[in-house]
């Protein structure tokens, strides 16, 4: 049975605050836990007014401390921004605080632009082998195998499963080569989804941590009691994507009725492309779309995400989606 999980970008809304966004993140994670979600992930972004998860390991400690059973992790840490030993220490600390509940997804994008990357005092390495080397170095710290000559404390011997993230074919190839689970960012970059999953499964080499391929796919869901309400909820995220693509990112805006219909054809086409892995509608509508997506991808895990302006509406959307998904899965079993 396909697992159901949650990706939360900890959105900062127009007129809201980072403090409120972090409080909402903990509350949302508790809610997901009560609904039976398998894991909660957040992601590293920098220099973005609408996302409060830049200090990712601190946010994860906050969320893990507010929950008790749900797995908590990064989806992901952008490893080019960091020395691997620092990430080993951070996530080794999280594992010591919350044993057996911490995940670490790794991406090779900087999660920022060149100016922000420079401000972080990191020189982005153009060598395509830099990211794989960093992943292997990080594995060594957790394994405590002495290959680096340095012992990470905390970190050595930590039980922190690694996942490779991707929105292209590179991550699929690396995850297959290392025998690691693979998570595809289909919630905003779905174009290479099918090819990436095929490459990952065809080239997968069993490892000490994973005997068979394990694929996670991110999926946007905006669920409500009526189709009209769901369309309205989705308009905040649609506005954010348009703003990002036109170089004007900012806090998550309030919903606007008929927003998509107000856009010129080119902008609508862009939205339909980047958000093609999305379900908008009532319980039955999102259930049908989620089931079709799982059938298409054969995903081992579906990780839901949605940036909804109103926190209670976001929780309600998750409740509807979880109920629909559980029912659909039971019907398919």
VENURHU-V712124 format. One record per run of one state. SS is the DSSP state (h for helix, s for strand, l for the rest). FROM is the first residue (numbers start at 0). TO is the last residue. If there is no record, write none. Layout:
<<SS	FROM	TO> <SS	FROM	TO>>
This chain:
<<l	0	1> <s	2	6> <l	7	9> <s	10	10> <l	11	11> <s	12	12> <l	13	16> <h	17	33> <l	34	37> <s	38	41> <l	42	49> <s	50	50> <l	51	54> <h	55	65> <l	66	69> <s	70	77> <h	78	80> <l	81	82> <h	83	96> <l	97	100> <s	101	106> <l	107	112> <h	113	118> <l	119	127> <h	128	142> <l	143	159> <s	160	165> <l	166	167> <h	168	177> <l	178	179> <s	180	183> <l	184	188> <h	189	202> <l	203	213> <s	214	222> <l	223	225> <h	226	244> <l	245	250> <s	251	251> <l	252	258> <h	259	261> <l	262	263> <h	264	273> <l	274	276> <s	277	280> <l	281	281> <h	282	296> <l	297	299> <s	300	304> <l	305	309> <h	310	331> <l	332	332>>
